[in-house]
């Protein structure tokens, strides 16, 4: 059976998109409109109490989704993620895989 994945695609890029239907998530960037910045979470031992909560990338994705649902931003159809470090990429990929809200609502796109 063919199943269409309804999750919002996240595209890894080196610069923002020019499309009005995109939101931009940028590592270390500012937050304004559909551009949401996030800082890489400091690393601690896996499973420690302070890291069990949502990562900064997971919080940024949740914030984008919340703003879209409340009409505070454009109804974006995809997220363009601008990542400057391997740590930022790892944190975003981890959020897409392990964060319950992020993995349910977003997917990595090729």
MODELLER restraints for C-alpha pairs under 7 A, 6 or more apart:
rsr = mdl.restraints
at = mdl.atoms
rsr.add(forms.Gaussian(group=physical.xy_distance, feature=features.Distance(at['CA:7:A'], at['CA:104:A']), mean=6.91, stdev=0.5))
rsr.add(forms.Gaussian(group=physical.xy_distance, feature=features.Distance(at['CA:7:A'], at['CA:105:A']), mean=4.81, stdev=0.5))
rsr.add(forms.Gaussian(group=physical.xy_distance, feature=features.Distance(at['CA:7:A'], at['CA:106:A']), mean=4.79, stdev=0.5))
rsr.add(forms.Gaussian(group=physical.xy_distance, feature=features.Distance(at['CA:7:A'], at['CA:107:A']), mean=5.85, stdev=0.5))
rsr.add(forms.Gaussian(group=physical.xy_distance, feature=features.Distance(at['CA:8:A'], at['CA:77:A']), mean=6.43, stdev=0.5))
rsr.add(forms.Gaussian(group=physical.xy_distance, feature=features.Distance(at['CA:8:A'], at['CA:78:A']), mean=5.50, stdev=0.5))
rsr.add(forms.Gaussian(group=physical.xy_distance, feature=features.Distance(at['CA:8:A'], at['CA:105:A']), mean=6.07, stdev=0.5))
rsr.add(forms.Gaussian(group=physical.xy_distance, feature=features.Distance(at['CA:8:A'], at['CA:106:A']), mean=4.52, stdev=0.5))
rsr.add(forms.Gaussian(group=physical.xy_distance, feature=features.Distance(at['CA:8:A'], at['CA:107:A']), mean=6.03, stdev=0.5))
rsr.add(forms.Gaussian(group=physical.xy_distance, feature=features.Distance(at['CA:9:A'], at['CA:78:A']), mean=5.02, stdev=0.5))
rsr.add(forms.Gaussian(group=physical.xy_distance, feature=features.Distance(at['CA:9:A'], at['CA:79:A']), mean=6.32, stdev=0.5))
rsr.add(forms.Gaussian(group=physical.xy_distance, feature=features.Distance(at['CA:9:A'], at['CA:106:A']), mean=5.75, stdev=0.5))
rsr.add(forms.Gaussian(group=physical.xy_distance, feature=features.Distance(at['CA:9:A'], at['CA:107:A']), mean=4.94, stdev=0.5))
rsr.add(forms.Gaussian(group=physical.xy_distance, feature=features.Distance(at['CA:9:A'], at['CA:108:A']), mean=5.69, stdev=0.5))
rsr.add(forms.Gaussian(group=physical.xy_distance, feature=features.Distance(at['CA:9:A'], at['CA:109:A']), mean=5.21, stdev=0.5))
rsr.add(forms.Gaussian(group=physical.xy_distance, feature=features.Distance(at['CA:10:A'], at['CA:78:A']), mean=5.95, stdev=0.5))
rsr.add(forms.Gaussian(group=physical.xy_distance, feature=features.Distance(at['CA:10:A'], at['CA:79:A']), mean=4.71, stdev=0.5))
rsr.add(forms.Gaussian(group=physical.xy_distance, feature=features.Distance(at['CA:10:A'], at['CA:80:A']), mean=5.81, stdev=0.5))
rsr.add(forms.Gaussian(group=physical.xy_distance, feature=features.Distance(at['CA:10:A'], at['CA:81:A']), mean=6.60, stdev=0.5))
rsr.add(forms.Gaussian(group=physical.xy_distance, feature=features.Distance(at['CA:10:A'], at['CA:106:A']), mean=6.59, stdev=0.5))
rsr.add(forms.Gaussian(group=physical.xy_distance, feature=features.Distance(at['CA:10:A'], at['CA:107:A']), mean=5.82, stdev=0.5))
rsr.add(forms.Gaussian(group=physical.xy_distance, feature=features.Distance(at['CA:10:A'], at['CA:108:A']), mean=4.84, stdev=0.5))
rsr.add(forms.Gaussian(group=physical.xy_distance, feature=features.Distance(at['CA:10:A'], at['CA:109:A']), mean=5.43, stdev=0.5))
rsr.add(forms.Gaussian(group=physical.xy_distance, feature=features.Distance(at['CA:11:A'], at['CA:79:A']), mean=6.21, stdev=0.5))
rsr.add(forms.Gaussian(group=physical.xy_distance, feature=features.Distance(at['CA:11:A'], at['CA:80:A']), mean=4.86, stdev=0.5))
rsr.add(forms.Gaussian(group=physical.xy_distance, feature=features.Distance(at['CA:11:A'], at['CA:81:A']), mean=5.86, stdev=0.5))
rsr.add(forms.Gaussian(group=physical.xy_distance, feature=features.Distance(at['CA:11:A'], at['CA:108:A']), mean=6.34, stdev=0.5))
rsr.add(forms.Gaussian(group=physical.xy_distance, feature=features.Distance(at['CA:11:A'], at['CA:109:A']), mean=5.29, stdev=0.5))
rsr.add(forms.Gaussian(group=physical.xy_distance, feature=features.Distance(at['CA:11:A'], at['CA:110:A']), mean=6.65, stdev=0.5))
rsr.add(forms.Gaussian(group=physical.xy_distance, feature=features.Distance(at['CA:12:A'], at['CA:80:A']), mean=6.06, stdev=0.5))
rsr.add(forms.Gaussian(group=physical.xy_distance, feature=features.Distance(at['CA:12:A'], at['CA:81:A']), mean=4.90, stdev=0.5))
rsr.add(forms.Gaussian(group=physical.xy_distance, feature=features.Distance(at['CA:12:A'], at['CA:82:A']), mean=6.17, stdev=0.5))
rsr.add(forms.Gaussian(group=physical.xy_distance, feature=features.Distance(at['CA:13:A'], at['CA:80:A']), mean=6.37, stdev=0.5))
rsr.add(forms.Gaussian(group=physical.xy_distance, feature=features.Distance(at['CA:13:A'], at['CA:81:A']), mean=5.88, stdev=0.5))
rsr.add(forms.Gaussian(group=physical.xy_distance, feature=features.Distance(at['CA:13:A'], at['CA:82:A']), mean=5.18, stdev=0.5))
rsr.add(forms.Gaussian(group=physical.xy_distance, feature=features.Distance(at['CA:14:A'], at['CA:82:A']), mean=5.35, stdev=0.5))
rsr.add(forms.Gaussian(group=physical.xy_distance, feature=features.Distance(at['CA:14:A'], at['CA:83:A']), mean=6.98, stdev=0.5))
rsr.add(forms.Gaussian(group=physical.xy_distance, feature=features.Distance(at['CA:15:A'], at['CA:82:A']), mean=6.13, stdev=0.5))
rsr.add(forms.Gaussian(group=physical.xy_distance, feature=features.Distance(at['CA:16:A'], at['CA:24:A']), mean=6.36, stdev=0.5))
rsr.add(forms.Gaussian(group=physical.xy_distance, feature=features.Distance(at['CA:16:A'], at['CA:80:A']), mean=6.64, stdev=0.5))
rsr.add(forms.Gaussian(group=physical.xy_distance, feature=features.Distance(at['CA:17:A'], at['CA:80:A']), mean=6.75, stdev=0.5))
rsr.add(forms.Gaussian(group=physical.xy_distance, feature=features.Distance(at['CA:21:A'], at['CA:74:A']), mean=6.89, stdev=0.5))
rsr.add(forms.Gaussian(group=physical.xy_distance, feature=features.Distance(at['CA:21:A'], at['CA:75:A']), mean=6.71, stdev=0.5))
rsr.add(forms.Gaussian(group=physical.xy_distance, feature=features.Distance(at['CA:21:A'], at['CA:76:A']), mean=4.46, stdev=0.5))
rsr.add(forms.Gaussian(group=physical.xy_distance, feature=features.Distance(at['CA:21:A'], at['CA:77:A']), mean=5.55, stdev=0.5))
rsr.add(forms.Gaussian(group=physical.xy_distance, feature=features.Distance(at['CA:22:A'], at['CA:76:A']), mean=4.86, stdev=0.5))
rsr.add(forms.Gaussian(group=physical.xy_distance, feature=features.Distance(at['CA:22:A'], at['CA:77:A']), mean=5.89, stdev=0.5))
rsr.add(forms.Gaussian(group=physical.xy_distance, feature=features.Distance(at['CA:22:A'], at['CA:78:A']), mean=5.14, stdev=0.5))
rsr.add(forms.Gaussian(group=physical.xy_distance, feature=features.Distance(at['CA:22:A'], at['CA:79:A']), mean=5.57, stdev=0.5))
rsr.add(forms.Gaussian(group=physical.xy_distance, feature=features.Distance(at['CA:22:A'], at['CA:80:A']), mean=6.73, stdev=0.5))
rsr.add(forms.Gaussian(group=physical.xy_distance, feature=features.Distance(at['CA:23:A'], at['CA:34:A']), mean=4.78, stdev=0.5))
rsr.add(forms.Gaussian(group=physical.xy_distance, feature=features.Distance(at['CA:23:A'], at['CA:35:A']), mean=6.14, stdev=0.5))
rsr.add(forms.Gaussian(group=physical.xy_distance, feature=features.Distance(at['CA:23:A'], at['CA:76:A']), mean=5.80, stdev=0.5))
rsr.add(forms.Gaussian(group=physical.xy_distance, feature=features.Distance(at['CA:23:A'], at['CA:78:A']), mean=6.40, stdev=0.5))
rsr.add(forms.Gaussian(group=physical.xy_distance, feature=features.Distance(at['CA:23:A'], at['CA:79:A']), mean=4.72, stdev=0.5))
rsr.add(forms.Gaussian(group=physical.xy_distance, feature=features.Distance(at['CA:23:A'], at['CA:80:A']), mean=6.18, stdev=0.5))
rsr.add(forms.Gaussian(group=physical.xy_distance, feature=features.Distance(at['CA:24:A'], at['CA:34:A']), mean=5.96, stdev=0.5))
rsr.add(forms.Gaussian(group=physical.xy_distance, feature=features.Distance(at['CA:24:A'], at['CA:35:A']), mean=4.63, stdev=0.5))
rsr.add(forms.Gaussian(group=physical.xy_distance, feature=features.Distance(at['CA:24:A'], at['CA:36:A']), mean=6.20, stdev=0.5))
rsr.add(forms.Gaussian(group=physical.xy_distance, feature=features.Distance(at['CA:24:A'], at['CA:79:A']), mean=5.49, stdev=0.5))
rsr.add(forms.Gaussian(group=physical.xy_distance, feature=features.Distance(at['CA:24:A'], at['CA:80:A']), mean=4.74, stdev=0.5))
rsr.add(forms.Gaussian(group=physical.xy_distance, feature=features.Distance(at['CA:24:A'], at['CA:81:A']), mean=5.84, stdev=0.5))
rsr.add(forms.Gaussian(group=physical.xy_distance, feature=features.Distance(at['CA:25:A'], at['CA:35:A']), mean=5.81, stdev=0.5))
rsr.add(forms.Gaussian(group=physical.xy_distance, feature=features.Distance(at['CA:25:A'], at['CA:36:A']), mean=4.84, stdev=0.5))
rsr.add(forms.Gaussian(group=physical.xy_distance, feature=features.Distance(at['CA:25:A'], at['CA:37:A']), mean=5.79, stdev=0.5))
rsr.add(forms.Gaussian(group=physical.xy_distance, feature=features.Distance(at['CA:25:A'], at['CA:79:A']), mean=6.75, stdev=0.5))
rsr.add(forms.Gaussian(group=physical.xy_distance, feature=features.Distance(at['CA:25:A'], at['CA:80:A']), mean=6.11, stdev=0.5))
rsr.add(forms.Gaussian(group=physical.xy_distance, feature=features.Distance(at['CA:25:A'], at['CA:81:A']), mean=4.65, stdev=0.5))
rsr.add(forms.Gaussian(group=physical.xy_distance, feature=features.Distance(at['CA:25:A'], at['CA:82:A']), mean=6.16, stdev=0.5))
rsr.add(forms.Gaussian(group=physical.xy_distance, feature=features.Distance(at['CA:26:A'], at['CA:36:A']), mean=6.17, stdev=0.5))
rsr.add(forms.Gaussian(group=physical.xy_distance, feature=features.Distance(at['CA:26:A'], at['CA:37:A']), mean=4.77, stdev=0.5))
rsr.add(forms.Gaussian(group=physical.xy_distance, feature=features.Distance(at['CA:26:A'], at['CA:38:A']), mean=6.41, stdev=0.5))
rsr.add(forms.Gaussian(group=physical.xy_distance, feature=features.Distance(at['CA:26:A'], at['CA:81:A']), mean=5.76, stdev=0.5))
rsr.add(forms.Gaussian(group=physical.xy_distance, feature=features.Distance(at['CA:26:A'], at['CA:82:A']), mean=4.64, stdev=0.5))
rsr.add(forms.Gaussian(group=physical.xy_distance, feature=features.Distance(at['CA:26:A'], at['CA:83:A']), mean=6.10, stdev=0.5))
rsr.add(forms.Gaussian(group=physical.xy_distance, feature=features.Distance(at['CA:27:A'], at['CA:37:A']), mean=5.63, stdev=0.5))
rsr.add(forms.Gaussian(group=physical.xy_distance, feature=features.Distance(at['CA:27:A'], at['CA:38:A']), mean=5.05, stdev=0.5))
rsr.add(forms.Gaussian(group=physical.xy_distance, feature=features.Distance(at['CA:27:A'], at['CA:39:A']), mean=5.79, stdev=0.5))
rsr.add(forms.Gaussian(group=physical.xy_distance, feature=features.Distance(at['CA:27:A'], at['CA:82:A']), mean=6.31, stdev=0.5))
rsr.add(forms.Gaussian(group=physical.xy_distance, feature=features.Distance(at['CA:27:A'], at['CA:83:A']), mean=5.21, stdev=0.5))
rsr.add(forms.Gaussian(group=physical.xy_distance, feature=features.Distance(at['CA:27:A'], at['CA:84:A']), mean=6.40, stdev=0.5))
rsr.add(forms.Gaussian(group=physical.xy_distance, feature=features.Distance(at['CA:27:A'], at['CA:88:A']), mean=6.23, stdev=0.5))
rsr.add(forms.Gaussian(group=physical.xy_distance, feature=features.Distance(at['CA:28:A'], at['CA:37:A']), mean=5.60, stdev=0.5))
rsr.add(forms.Gaussian(group=physical.xy_distance, feature=features.Distance(at['CA:28:A'], at['CA:38:A']), mean=5.37, stdev=0.5))
rsr.add(forms.Gaussian(group=physical.xy_distance, feature=features.Distance(at['CA:28:A'], at['CA:39:A']), mean=5.00, stdev=0.5))
rsr.add(forms.Gaussian(group=physical.xy_distance, feature=features.Distance(at['CA:29:A'], at['CA:37:A']), mean=4.26, stdev=0.5))
rsr.add(forms.Gaussian(group=physical.xy_distance, feature=features.Distance(at['CA:29:A'], at['CA:38:A']), mean=6.55, stdev=0.5))
rsr.add(forms.Gaussian(group=physical.xy_distance, feature=features.Distance(at['CA:30:A'], at['CA:36:A']), mean=6.39, stdev=0.5))
rsr.add(forms.Gaussian(group=physical.xy_distance, feature=features.Distance(at['CA:30:A'], at['CA:37:A']), mean=4.87, stdev=0.5))
rsr.add(forms.Gaussian(group=physical.xy_distance, feature=features.Distance(at['CA:31:A'], at['CA:37:A']), mean=5.07, stdev=0.5))
rsr.add(forms.Gaussian(group=physical.xy_distance, feature=features.Distance(at['CA:33:A'], at['CA:73:A']), mean=6.34, stdev=0.5))
rsr.add(forms.Gaussian(group=physical.xy_distance, feature=features.Distance(at['CA:34:A'], at['CA:73:A']), mean=6.18, stdev=0.5))
rsr.add(forms.Gaussian(group=physical.xy_distance, feature=features.Distance(at['CA:36:A'], at['CA:60:A']), mean=6.61, stdev=0.5))
rsr.add(forms.Gaussian(group=physical.xy_distance, feature=features.Distance(at['CA:38:A'], at['CA:56:A']), mean=5.89, stdev=0.5))
rsr.add(forms.Gaussian(group=physical.xy_distance, feature=features.Distance(at['CA:38:A'], at['CA:57:A']), mean=6.05, stdev=0.5))
rsr.add(forms.Gaussian(group=physical.xy_distance, feature=features.Distance(at['CA:38:A'], at['CA:60:A']), mean=6.38, stdev=0.5))
rsr.add(forms.Gaussian(group=physical.xy_distance, feature=features.Distance(at['CA:39:A'], at['CA:56:A']), mean=6.40, stdev=0.5))
rsr.add(forms.Gaussian(group=physical.xy_distance, feature=features.Distance(at['CA:40:A'], at['CA:56:A']), mean=6.47, stdev=0.5))
rsr.add(forms.Gaussian(group=physical.xy_distance, feature=features.Distance(at['CA:40:A'], at['CA:87:A']), mean=6.76, stdev=0.5))
rsr.add(forms.Gaussian(group=physical.xy_distance, feature=features.Distance(at['CA:40:A'], at['CA:88:A']), mean=5.63, stdev=0.5))
rsr.add(forms.Gaussian(group=physical.xy_distance, feature=features.Distance(at['CA:40:A'], at['CA:91:A']), mean=6.85, stdev=0.5))
rsr.add(forms.Gaussian(group=physical.xy_distance, feature=features.Distance(at['CA:41:A'], at['CA:55:A']), mean=6.27, stdev=0.5))
rsr.add(forms.Gaussian(group=physical.xy_distance, feature=features.Distance(at['CA:41:A'], at['CA:56:A']), mean=5.95, stdev=0.5))
rsr.add(forms.Gaussian(group=physical.xy_distance, feature=features.Distance(at['CA:44:A'], at['CA:51:A']), mean=6.82, stdev=0.5))
rsr.add(forms.Gaussian(group=physical.xy_distance, feature=features.Distance(at['CA:54:A'], at['CA:99:A']), mean=6.64, stdev=0.5))
rsr.add(forms.Gaussian(group=physical.xy_distance, feature=features.Distance(at['CA:55:A'], at['CA:95:A']), mean=6.97, stdev=0.5))
rsr.add(forms.Gaussian(group=physical.xy_distance, feature=features.Distance(at['CA:57:A'], at['CA:91:A']), mean=6.36, stdev=0.5))
rsr.add(forms.Gaussian(group=physical.xy_distance, feature=features.Distance(at['CA:57:A'], at['CA:92:A']), mean=5.45, stdev=0.5))
rsr.add(forms.Gaussian(group=physical.xy_distance, feature=features.Distance(at['CA:57:A'], at['CA:95:A']), mean=6.44, stdev=0.5))
rsr.add(forms.Gaussian(group=physical.xy_distance, feature=features.Distance(at['CA:58:A'], at['CA:95:A']), mean=5.18, stdev=0.5))
rsr.add(forms.Gaussian(group=physical.xy_distance, feature=features.Distance(at['CA:58:A'], at['CA:99:A']), mean=6.45, stdev=0.5))
rsr.add(forms.Gaussian(group=physical.xy_distance, feature=features.Distance(at['CA:58:A'], at['CA:102:A']), mean=6.13, stdev=0.5))
rsr.add(forms.Gaussian(group=physical.xy_distance, feature=features.Distance(at['CA:61:A'], at['CA:102:A']), mean=6.45, stdev=0.5))
rsr.add(forms.Gaussian(group=physical.xy_distance, feature=features.Distance(at['CA:62:A'], at['CA:102:A']), mean=6.68, stdev=0.5))
rsr.add(forms.Gaussian(group=physical.xy_distance, feature=features.Distance(at['CA:67:A'], at['CA:73:A']), mean=5.79, stdev=0.5))
rsr.add(forms.Gaussian(group=physical.xy_distance, feature=features.Distance(at['CA:68:A'], at['CA:74:A']), mean=6.39, stdev=0.5))
rsr.add(forms.Gaussian(group=physical.xy_distance, feature=features.Distance(at['CA:68:A'], at['CA:75:A']), mean=5.55, stdev=0.5))
rsr.add(forms.Gaussian(group=physical.xy_distance, feature=features.Distance(at['CA:83:A'], at['CA:89:A']), mean=5.89, stdev=0.5))
rsr.add(forms.Gaussian(group=physical.xy_distance, feature=features.Distance(at['CA:95:A'], at['CA:102:A']), mean=6.18, stdev=0.5))
rsr.add(forms.Gaussian(group=physical.xy_distance, feature=features.Distance(at['CA:95:A'], at['CA:103:A']), mean=7.00, stdev=0.5))
rsr.add(forms.Gaussian(group=physical.xy_distance, feature=features.Distance(at['CA:96:A'], at['CA:102:A']), mean=5.37, stdev=0.5))
rsr.add(forms.Gaussian(group=physical.xy_distance, feature=features.Distance(at['CA:96:A'], at['CA:103:A']), mean=4.66, stdev=0.5))
rsr.add(forms.Gaussian(group=physical.xy_distance, feature=features.Distance(at['CA:96:A'], at['CA:106:A']), mean=6.63, stdev=0.5))
rsr.add(forms.Gaussian(group=physical.xy_distance, feature=features.Distance(at['CA:96:A'], at['CA:107:A']), mean=6.40, stdev=0.5))
rsr.add(forms.Gaussian(group=physical.xy_distance, feature=features.Distance(at['CA:97:A'], at['CA:103:A']), mean=5.55, stdev=0.5))
